[in-house]
């Protein structure tokens, strides 16, 4: 597996070509989120937050017998937060980074950049759509033709978060791409978002198919 430091180096170019790489990189926030320094900071924040919670839980356990059960729960939660910081933000497979590099390496930076310039935001969303590619601001990109479905995903728990996701299948494998965080929206609006994305992507795919289909002769 290629190290993500090496993949980030793929975007580090000079001249006019370098400007095009940086434009895509900056919009998707890849180097900002996945550089070695950025991952270290995220791991540190997770470990410190988890340690603080665990310490609070220990204090509660010694305060009184009534607070014992609550303190134990906080300790467990703190350990989970710390482990989350260590495991999730480790240097390893990062689909957003690998997919973007794979697309540009295969299709060429000129094709991606020109489609990015022609792309437009879907109404009230962080998603820009061109004729070939979908760009999610601060998240990821994908070929529109490789999007298999759009779906709604909600995490469990008291402070559950909800997202509109796209399932993408390409040379990088099958991975979900987060299109929009819809936690703040009411249930009806969330469903409408799923419908909006589904319709926009299906329309783009159908348009691409018509554009790329061979012209039939009238004698056939």
Buried (B, 14 or more C-beta within 10 A) or exposed (E): EEEBEEBBEBBEBEEEEEEBBBBBBEBBBBBEBBBEEBBEEBBEEBBEBBBEBBEBBBEBBEEEEEBBEEBBEBBEBBBEBBEBBBEEBEEEEBBBBBBBBBBBEEBEBEBBBBBBEEBEEBEEBBBBBBEBBBBBBEBBBBBBBBBEEBBBEEEEEEEEEBBBBBBBEBEBEEBBBBBBEBEEBEEEEBBEBBEBBBEBBEEBBEEBEEEEEEEEEEEE
